[in-house]
């Protein structure tokens, strides 16, 4: 992505070389120019302009709230934002999140961010395509006939088209990383619990994460630091990194164009000194056996009141998995939780002695809207859900930090690299992401 970084823009704001009002005007122009992509769920441009005016007045008076003073940021429509409705892309009745504004939103405001809009999403975050019969599909900015990814669809499109400088999404199985990959931006899913979820609508409380989408790794790092109230500057790359490729898992899963781009990317990293080694990671396949029971059972419990009333307001594609989740018994759920611990242990073994796992974020270019299966290696076909979530869900399931960043194009569409590190190694992963980002230009 091109354009000044959040840090540089904040410095320009502090120095009076630009203004929050000017940045908001640019965001509004971008929103109008790209309205057909359907990124925004809700915005009040007049109210946002008044807030921008107040922030500019504070800046002129030398009262900067924090490192994001005057930076326009959008928020996925499953987090409560004061003065804005929250519908989570559904017509069903929603449980009360318990507070008037999500804690992560309050932290963004305290740092000076202009929280100006809510973004569209896959209904209740239960899906990875961004297709939604109630709010309309979110369309890919590189080809509107294609999926934007989900469930943080509008967040990725907003960043990709310049509707603000950053966005907040959620990620239960890949919902930050998949849309970031499909739309050609950067997305960061931190370690489980790093960013508070109070004031957000859960899908699966043991898998849910919040995370930033932005133009660059450094922009994501700054947003993460604000929302997590953690520093990341201590993360460094003091030597050429050692990376592990789950070759056994990837072999039958990658479309030829993505495989070629991935191999070229690994070659560029090796040329700069990175040690890249294949490593068997059977835990990736094992993750599939426990993810769906956990997420569907927890989602059904979150939405139990609406389901008890017949599920009115849920689309058919969401109601069916919720009802299936309600039928999952305690024994099946507990067995899935037991298997998850095996997956966690397996990924810990896979990460031993390396800085990160490295793999494509998505195994295929963005599918067409409405497409239900895709061709992968050797002409094999698999469902879009299995193909896409298979690359991302193991790391949400186990709470490991994962970073998605662009690695060029495949078939003329964005391709993306995913880096995964050990639990709570967020700072080191972000430093590694900066190194890779620079290496890839």
SETITI-313789 format. One line per field, with one value per residue (C-alpha): residue number from 1; x, y, z; residue in one letter. Coordinates in nm, 4 decimals, always signed. Example, Ala and Ser with C-alpha at 12.3 -4.5 7.8 and 13.67 -1.06 7.14 Angstrom:
seq: (1_2)
east: (+1.2300_+1.3670)
north: (-0.4500_-0.1060)
up: (+0.7800_+0.7140)
type: (a_s)
This chain:
seq: (1_2_3_4_5_6_7_8_9_10_11_12_13_14_15_16_17_18_19_20_21_22_23_24_25_26_27_28_29_30_31_32_33_34_35_36_37_38_39_40_41_42_43_44_45_46_47_48_49_50_51_52_53_54_55_56_57_58_59_60_61_62_63_64_65_66_67_68_69_70_71_72_73_74_75_76_77_78_79_80_81_82_83_84_85_86_87_88_89_90_91_92_93_94_95_96_97_98_99_100_101_102_103_104_105_106_107_108_109_110_111_112_113_114_115_116_117_118_119_120_121_122_123_124_125_126_127_128_129_130_131_132_133_134_135_136_137_138_139_140_141_142_143_144_145_146_147_148_149_150_151_152_153_154_155_156_157_158_159_160_161_162_163_164_165_166_167_168_169_170_171_172_173_174_175_176_177_178_179_180_181_182_183_184_185_186_187_188_189_190_191_192_193_194_195_196_197_198_199_200_201_202_203_204_205_206_207_208_209_210_211_212_213_214_215_216_217_218_219_220_221_222_223_224_225_226_227_228_229_230_231_232_233_234_235_236_237_238_239_240_241_242_243_244_245_246_247_248_249_250_251_252_253_254_255_256_257_258_259_260_261_262_263_264_265_266_267_268_269_270_271_272_273_274_275_276_277_278_279_280_281_282_283_284_285_286_287_288_289_290_291_292_293_294_295_296_297_298_299_300_301_302_303_304_305_306_307_308_309_310_311_312_313_314_315_316_317_318_319_320_321_322_323_324_325_326_327_328_329_330_331_332_333_334_335_336_337_338_339_340_341_342_343_344_345_346_347_348_349_350_351_352_353_354_355_356_357_358_359_360_361_362_363_364_365_366_367_368_369_370_371_372_373_374_375_376_377_378_379_380_381_382_383_384_385_386_387_388_389_390_391_392_393_394_395_396_397_398_399_400_401_402_403_404_405_406_407_408_409_410_411_412_413_414_415_416_417_418_419_420_421_422_423_424_425_426_427_428_429_430_431_432_433_434_435_436_437_438_439_440_441)
east: (+0.0000_+0.1192_+0.0825_+0.2346_+0.2418_+0.0263_+0.3343_+0.4334_+0.0775_+0.0490_+0.3759_+0.2455_-0.0730_+0.1269_+0.3384_+0.0360_+0.1246_-0.2102_-0.5287_-0.7765_-1.0440_-0.8375_-0.7825_-1.1533_-1.2382_-1.0076_-1.1766_-1.5197_-1.4118_-1.2730_-1.5970_-1.8039_-1.5771_-1.5935_-1.9501_-2.0313_-1.7834_-2.0109_-1.7388_-1.9309_-2.2157_-2.2730_-2.1221_-2.2355_-2.0016_-2.1314_-2.0732_-1.7306_-1.6446_-1.7360_-1.5147_-1.2310_-1.2675_-1.2341_-0.9242_-0.7685_-0.8378_-0.6641_-0.3671_-0.3359_-0.3382_-0.0594_-0.2856_-0.2167_-0.4008_-0.1571_+0.0183_-0.3016_-0.4197_-0.6352_-0.5960_-0.9256_-0.9975_-1.3022_-1.4389_-1.6061_-1.9772_-1.9593_-1.7943_-1.9982_-1.9078_-2.0716_-2.3279_-2.3301_-2.5675_-2.4350_-2.6044_-2.3232_-2.4565_-2.7770_-3.1455_-3.1633_-3.1862_-2.8401_-2.7291_-2.6280_-2.2467_-2.2626_-2.1185_-2.1870_-1.8464_-1.5930_-1.2787_-1.0549_-1.2534_-1.2119_-0.8363_-0.8270_-1.0148_-0.7845_-0.4888_-0.6534_-0.7963_-1.1029_-1.3359_-1.5616_-1.7404_-1.8588_-1.7671_-1.9739_-1.9067_-2.0123_-2.3248_-2.2356_-1.8770_-1.9757_-1.8171_-1.5114_-1.6502_-1.7994_-2.1233_-2.4300_-2.7944_-2.9011_-2.6403_-2.5222_-2.1923_-1.8707_-1.6879_-1.3178_-1.1521_-0.9241_-1.2149_-1.5686_-1.6839_-1.4696_-1.4976_-1.3442_-1.2935_-1.4481_-1.5609_-1.3878_-1.4690_-1.5480_-1.2464_-1.0078_-1.1836_-1.1811_-0.8050_-0.7433_-0.9416_-0.8269_-1.1421_-0.9337_-0.5792_-0.6591_-0.9400_-1.0302_-1.1486_-1.2067_-1.0561_-1.2012_-1.0737_-0.9056_-1.1417_-0.8687_-0.6128_-0.8341_-0.9834_-0.6411_-0.5023_-0.7823_-0.7748_-0.3965_-0.3469_-0.1766_-0.3628_-0.2445_-0.4128_-0.2325_-0.1978_-0.5224_-0.6322_-0.3831_-0.6580_-0.9615_-1.2938_-1.5233_-1.8013_-1.7746_-2.0119_-1.8564_-1.8751_-1.6577_-1.5175_-1.2302_-1.1193_-1.2117_-0.9410_-0.9455_-0.6801_-0.5835_-0.5822_-0.3679_-0.1316_+0.1839_+0.3245_+0.4310_+0.0815_-0.0616_+0.1964_+0.0966_-0.2729_-0.1988_+0.0101_-0.2801_-0.5533_-0.3442_-0.1741_+0.1538_+0.4870_+0.6425_+0.9636_+1.1658_+1.0987_+1.4038_+1.5495_+1.9188_+2.0087_+1.8689_+1.5518_+1.4934_+1.1576_+0.9734_+0.7476_+0.4712_+0.5441_+0.3454_+0.0318_+0.0772_+0.1678_-0.1843_-0.3525_-0.2008_-0.3246_-0.0317_-0.0217_-0.0048_+0.2540_+0.4733_+0.4437_+0.5200_+0.8319_+0.9531_+0.8972_+1.0909_+1.3726_+1.3917_+1.4026_+1.6764_+1.8766_+1.8799_+2.0064_+1.6894_+1.7096_+1.3959_+1.3404_+1.0532_+0.8919_+0.6148_+0.3263_+0.0540_-0.1219_-0.2571_-0.4709_-0.5719_-0.7057_-0.9868_-1.1243_-1.1948_-1.2414_-1.5964_-1.7521_-1.5962_-1.6937_-2.0437_-2.1275_-2.0056_-2.1789_-2.5053_-2.4729_-2.3956_-2.7121_-2.9235_-3.2009_-3.2517_-3.2396_-3.4947_-3.7256_-3.6939_-3.3856_-3.5827_-3.3538_-3.0663_-3.0046_-3.0291_-2.6520_-2.5965_-2.9008_-2.8119_-2.4650_-2.6044_-2.8727_-2.6106_-2.4050_-2.7029_-2.7192_-2.3559_-2.3486_-2.1167_-1.9168_-1.8430_-1.7537_-1.5182_-1.3529_-1.2916_-1.1355_-0.9106_-0.7966_-0.7293_-0.4641_-0.2988_-0.3013_-0.1520_+0.1270_+0.1934_+0.2295_+0.4611_+0.6830_+0.6695_+0.7856_+1.0739_+1.4051_+1.2548_+1.1367_+0.8109_+0.6100_+0.5663_+0.2888_+0.0495_-0.2391_-0.4794_-0.4062_-0.5946_-0.6583_-0.9846_-1.2743_-1.5683_-1.8632_-2.0988_-1.8271_-1.8443_-1.5408_-1.1977_-0.9306_-0.6071_-0.3036_-0.3140_-0.6665_-0.8153_-1.1123_-1.2167_-1.4727_-1.3823_-1.4324_-1.1906_-0.9342_-0.9247_-0.9835_-0.7391_-0.4555_-0.5657_-0.7929_-0.5235_-0.3655_-0.6883_-0.7812_-0.4554_-0.4155_-0.0856_-0.0008_-0.0243_+0.0556_-0.0692_+0.1147_+0.1157_+0.3549_+0.2683_+0.0075_-0.1183_-0.3369_-0.3423_-0.4959_-0.3422_-0.1393_-0.0401_+0.2233_+0.1420_+0.3936_+0.3047_+0.5033_+0.4908_+0.2280_+0.2936_+0.5809_+0.3811_+0.6625_+0.9119_+0.6626_+0.5960_+0.9713_+1.0042_+0.7144_+0.8934_+1.2044_+1.0045_+0.8100_+1.1354_+1.2800_+0.9776_+0.9817)
north: (+0.0000_+0.3479_+0.6681_+0.8070_+0.5898_+0.6541_+0.7668_+1.0135_+1.1405_+1.1878_+1.3817_+1.6006_+1.6629_+1.7612_+1.9973_+2.1568_+2.0346_+1.8603_+1.8310_+1.5737_+1.7549_+1.7153_+1.3446_+1.2950_+1.4768_+1.2390_+0.9425_+1.0745_+1.1248_+0.7703_+0.6356_+0.8150_+0.7006_+0.3394_+0.3258_+0.0313_-0.1857_-0.1569_-0.1189_+0.0984_-0.0150_+0.3238_+0.6731_+1.0230_+1.2511_+1.5686_+1.4278_+1.3040_+1.6491_+1.8087_+1.5593_+1.6273_+2.0011_+1.9433_+1.7287_+1.9927_+2.2578_+2.0479_+1.9980_+2.3711_+2.4288_+2.1730_+1.9240_+1.5993_+1.3055_+1.0414_+0.8799_+0.8530_+1.2124_+1.2975_+0.9631_+0.8386_+0.4758_+0.2622_-0.0191_-0.3468_-0.3490_-0.6010_-0.3620_-0.1053_+0.2533_+0.5349_+0.7151_+0.4466_+0.1508_-0.2064_-0.4720_-0.7206_-0.7670_-0.9417_-0.8775_-1.1115_-0.9868_-0.9590_-1.0190_-0.7148_-0.6709_-0.5178_-0.1701_+0.1381_+0.1381_-0.1359_-0.1046_-0.1131_+0.1785_+0.3778_+0.3169_+0.4378_+0.7543_+0.8140_+0.7977_+1.0631_+0.8498_+0.9740_+0.6737_+0.7795_+0.4780_+0.1184_-0.1338_-0.4107_-0.7748_-1.1330_-1.1918_-1.2265_-1.3025_-1.6603_-1.6847_-1.5990_-1.4604_-1.1192_-1.2156_-1.0996_-1.1126_-0.8455_-0.5741_-0.6722_-0.8303_-0.6449_-0.6423_-0.6861_-0.3545_-0.5310_-0.7025_-0.6354_-0.9697_-1.1413_-1.1996_-0.9483_-1.2175_-1.2262_-1.1688_-0.8277_-0.7555_-0.3866_-0.3172_-0.4510_-0.2693_+0.0557_+0.0383_-0.0714_+0.2203_+0.4934_+0.5211_+0.6080_+0.5081_+0.1979_-0.0322_-0.2676_-0.6196_-0.9434_-1.2835_-1.6151_-1.8376_-1.5920_-1.2953_-1.0294_-1.2162_-1.3504_-1.0135_-0.8508_-1.1134_-1.0844_-0.7033_-0.6591_-0.4970_-0.5960_-0.7622_-0.8651_-1.1192_-1.0873_-1.3450_-1.4485_-1.1930_-0.9242_-0.6830_-0.6720_-0.7785_-0.6141_-0.4390_-0.6662_-0.9353_-1.2767_-1.5513_-1.8003_-1.6604_-1.9102_-1.8330_-1.4648_-1.2018_-0.8358_-0.6988_-0.4117_-0.3843_-0.1159_-0.0289_-0.1639_-0.3711_-0.0588_+0.0893_-0.2353_-0.2285_+0.1231_+0.0368_-0.2832_-0.0989_+0.1378_-0.1253_-0.3725_-0.1093_-0.2904_-0.1783_-0.3611_-0.1623_-0.4270_-0.6727_-0.6962_-0.9016_-0.9168_-1.1845_-1.3397_-1.5173_-1.8913_-1.9847_-2.3165_-2.4067_-2.6655_-2.8276_-3.1455_-2.9425_-2.6984_-2.9473_-3.0545_-2.7252_-2.4445_-2.3230_-2.3280_-1.9482_-1.9054_-2.1832_-2.0116_-1.6741_-1.8332_-2.0084_-1.6856_-1.5065_-1.7695_-1.7354_-1.3616_-1.4177_-1.6798_-1.4393_-1.1982_-1.4642_-1.6162_-1.9857_-2.1521_-2.5175_-2.7592_-2.9005_-3.1521_-2.9960_-3.2607_-3.0316_-2.8256_-3.1156_-3.2047_-2.8530_-2.9236_-3.1985_-2.9703_-2.6152_-2.6425_-2.8087_-2.5493_-2.2444_-2.3589_-2.4701_-2.1416_-1.9345_-2.1150_-2.0370_-1.6686_-1.6466_-1.8872_-1.6333_-1.5622_-1.9344_-2.0089_-1.7639_-1.9528_-1.7802_-1.5078_-1.2546_-1.4922_-1.5749_-1.9401_-1.9708_-1.8616_-2.0161_-2.3701_-2.3796_-2.2098_-2.4766_-2.7449_-2.5881_-2.6018_-2.9787_-3.0371_-3.2193_-3.1612_-3.4737_-3.3678_-3.0165_-3.1358_-3.3826_-3.0984_-2.8927_-3.1874_-3.2192_-2.8452_-2.8931_-3.1514_-2.8992_-2.6357_-2.8700_-2.9704_-2.6109_-2.5374_-2.8240_-2.6936_-2.3494_-2.4812_-2.3457_-2.1139_-1.7551_-1.8267_-2.0554_-1.9122_-1.9999_-1.8262_-1.6627_-1.7925_-2.0913_-1.9466_-1.6032_-1.4384_-1.6556_-1.5159_-1.4024_-1.6949_-1.9486_-2.2448_-2.4501_-2.3794_-2.5647_-2.6250_-2.8440_-3.1040_-3.0107_-3.1108_-2.9130_-2.8252_-2.5953_-2.2297_-2.2637_-2.5551_-2.4012_-2.0591_-2.1331_-2.4236_-2.1730_-1.9555_-2.1267_-2.3329_-2.0126_-1.8567_-2.1900_-2.1930_-1.8191_-1.7774_-1.4364_-1.4322_-1.1580_-1.1360_-0.9104_-0.8703_-1.0794_-0.9531_-1.0970_-1.4298_-1.4337_-1.0538_-1.0546_-0.9986_-1.2786_-1.2767_-1.4202_-1.5314_-1.5384_-1.7200_-1.7000_-1.8477_-1.7346_-1.3822_-1.3247_-1.0398_-0.7838_-1.0204_-1.1197_-0.7564_-0.6931_-0.9953_-0.8652_-0.5343_-0.7249_-0.9329_-0.6307_-0.4495_-0.7593_-0.7848_-0.4151)
up: (+0.0000_-0.0812_+0.1207_+0.4382_+0.7477_+1.0503_+1.2435_+0.9706_+0.9383_+1.3152_+1.3111_+1.0278_+1.2269_+1.5342_+1.3263_+1.1613_+0.8103_+0.7765_+0.9801_+1.0971_+0.8960_+0.5807_+0.6473_+0.7108_+0.3880_+0.2001_+0.3688_+0.2697_-0.0899_-0.0983_+0.0498_-0.2136_-0.4967_-0.3771_-0.2486_-0.4749_-0.2813_+0.0267_+0.2914_+0.5389_+0.7617_+0.9244_+0.9159_+1.0117_+0.8202_+0.9903_+1.3390_+1.2312_+1.0947_+1.4273_+1.6119_+1.3664_+1.4300_+1.8046_+1.7580_+1.5329_+1.7951_+2.0581_+1.8269_+1.7604_+2.1364_+2.1810_+2.3588_+2.1789_+2.3320_+2.2131_+1.9167_+1.7095_+1.7521_+1.4521_+1.2729_+1.1167_+1.2110_+1.1311_+1.3484_+1.2516_+1.3268_+1.6086_+1.8544_+2.0443_+1.9548_+2.1467_+1.9289_+1.6597_+1.6100_+1.6295_+1.4139_+1.3346_+0.9823_+1.0913_+1.1456_+1.4429_+1.8001_+1.9547_+2.3146_+2.5150_+2.5020_+2.8484_+2.7944_+2.5847_+2.4163_+2.3574_+2.5658_+2.2590_+2.1098_+2.4307_+2.4117_+2.0509_+2.1462_+2.4440_+2.2038_+1.9858_+1.7063_+1.5201_+1.5282_+1.2423_+1.0907_+1.1318_+0.8624_+0.7058_+0.7822_+0.7264_+0.9356_+1.3084_+1.1919_+1.1024_+0.7589_+0.5524_+0.2263_+0.3094_+0.1371_+0.3302_+0.2162_+0.4674_+0.4154_+0.0677_-0.0291_+0.0406_-0.2934_-0.3578_-0.4542_-0.7054_-0.8829_-0.7565_-0.8948_-0.6314_-0.2588_-0.0201_+0.2437_+0.5848_+0.8282_+0.8611_+0.4974_+0.5130_+0.7324_+0.4673_+0.1832_+0.3809_+0.4279_+0.0686_-0.0730_+0.1660_+0.3776_+0.6838_+0.7701_+0.9741_+1.0779_+1.3606_+1.2872_+1.4725_+1.3998_+1.5190_+1.2406_+1.0050_+0.9899_+0.9990_+0.7908_+0.5100_+0.4069_+0.4467_+0.2088_-0.0475_-0.0476_-0.0500_+0.2921_+0.6170_+0.9033_+1.2475_+1.4758_+1.8110_+2.0851_+2.2503_+2.5090_+2.4097_+2.3018_+2.5321_+2.3822_+2.6379_+2.4485_+2.1477_+2.0253_+2.0709_+1.8132_+2.0050_+2.3270_+2.3407_+1.9828_+1.9352_+1.8859_+1.7882_+1.5574_+1.3274_+0.9491_+0.7909_+0.5067_+0.6674_+0.9504_+1.1392_+1.1128_+1.2518_+1.5302_+1.6367_+1.6399_+1.8306_+2.0906_+2.1515_+2.1770_+2.3782_+2.5965_+2.5270_+2.3843_+2.0905_+2.0405_+2.2229_+1.9414_+1.7170_+1.4341_+1.5226_+1.2688_+0.9552_+1.0645_+1.0710_+0.9218_+0.9012_+0.6090_+0.6754_+0.3400_+0.4052_+0.4741_+0.1862_-0.0857_-0.1859_-0.0925_-0.3002_-0.6361_-0.8829_-0.9108_-0.5324_-0.4990_-0.7591_-0.5859_-0.2492_-0.3790_-0.5379_-0.2070_-0.0139_-0.2648_-0.2025_+0.1727_+0.1360_-0.0797_+0.2139_+0.4524_+0.5914_+0.6732_+0.5392_+0.6212_+0.5580_+0.8696_+0.9203_+1.1134_+1.1587_+1.4060_+1.1145_+0.9947_+1.3502_+1.4036_+1.1597_+1.3805_+1.6752_+1.5431_+1.4081_+1.7171_+1.9474_+1.7437_+1.6557_+2.0091_+2.1563_+1.8867_+1.9530_+2.3228_+2.2535_+2.0408_+2.2465_+2.3121_+1.9420_+1.8612_+2.1330_+1.9593_+1.6321_+1.4929_+1.3176_+1.1517_+1.0810_+0.7164_+0.6169_+0.5726_+0.9339_+1.0993_+0.9894_+1.1542_+1.4659_+1.4952_+1.4385_+1.7170_+1.9524_+1.8989_+1.9992_+2.3314_+2.6224_+2.5457_+2.1879_+2.3004_+2.5748_+2.3375_+2.0912_+2.3709_+2.4557_+2.0950_+2.0863_+2.3527_+2.1282_+1.8437_+2.0722_+2.1800_+1.8194_+1.7057_+1.9974_+1.8776_+1.5210_+1.6380_+1.8471_+1.7208_+1.4576_+1.4604_+1.2804_+1.0599_+0.7105_+0.4657_+0.2268_+0.4094_+0.1456_-0.0782_-0.3759_-0.5269_-0.4133_-0.5393_-0.7294_-0.5204_-0.4904_-0.5648_-0.3267_-0.4261_-0.5717_-0.7644_-0.5756_-0.6509_-0.9288_-1.0324_-0.6988_-0.5690_-0.2158_-0.0600_-0.0267_+0.3498_+0.3811_+0.1486_+0.3089_+0.6774_+0.6658_+0.6377_+0.9279_+1.1829_+1.3626_+1.4917_+1.6186_+1.7735_+1.9720_+2.0322_+1.8457_+1.6953_+1.3157_+1.0657_+0.7070_+0.4623_+0.0848_-0.1278_-0.4740_-0.7058_-0.8321_-1.1426_-1.1231_-0.7744_-0.4295_-0.2742_+0.0897_+0.3206_+0.6757_+0.9604_+1.2834_+1.6072_+1.9562_+2.2056_+2.3401_+2.0939_+1.9358_+1.9496_+1.7907_+1.5216_+1.4314_+1.4083_+1.1822_+0.9767_+0.9235_+0.8114_+0.5632_+0.4414_+0.3670_+0.2007_-0.0293_-0.1087)
type: (x_x_x_x_x_x_x_x_x_x_x_x_x_x_x_x_x_x_x_x_x_x_x_x_x_x_x_x_x_x_x_x_x_x_x_x_x_x_x_x_x_x_x_x_x_x_x_x_x_x_x_x_x_x_x_x_x_x_x_x_x_x_x_x_x_x_x_x_x_x_x_x_x_x_x_x_x_x_x_x_x_x_x_x_x_x_x_x_x_x_x_x_x_x_x_x_x_x_x_x_x_x_x_x_x_x_x_x_x_x_x_x_x_x_x_x_x_x_x_x_x_x_x_x_x_x_x_x_x_x_x_x_x_x_x_x_x_x_x_x_x_x_x_x_x_x_x_x_x_x_x_x_x_x_x_x_x_x_x_x_x_x_x_x_x_x_x_x_x_x_x_x_x_x_x_x_x_x_x_x_x_x_x_x_x_x_x_x_x_x_x_x_x_x_x_x_x_x_x_x_x_x_x_x_x_x_x_x_x_x_x_x_x_x_x_x_x_x_x_x_x_x_x_x_x_x_x_x_x_x_x_x_x_x_x_x_x_x_x_x_x_x_x_x_x_x_x_x_x_x_x_x_x_x_x_x_x_x_x_x_x_x_x_x_x_x_x_x_x_x_x_x_x_x_x_x_x_x_x_x_x_x_x_x_x_x_x_x_x_x_x_x_x_x_x_x_x_x_x_x_x_x_x_x_x_x_x_x_x_x_x_x_x_x_x_x_x_x_x_x_x_x_x_x_x_x_x_x_x_x_x_x_x_x_x_x_x_x_x_x_x_x_x_x_x_x_x_x_x_x_x_x_x_x_x_x_x_x_x_x_x_x_x_x_x_x_x_x_x_x_x_x_x_x_x_x_x_x_x_x_x_x_x_x_x_x_x_x_x_x_x_x_x_x_x_x_x_x_x_x_x_x_x_x_x_x_x_x_x_x_x_x_x_x_x_x_x_x_x_x_x_x_x_x_x_x_x_x_x_x_x_x_x_x_x_x_x_x_x_x_x)
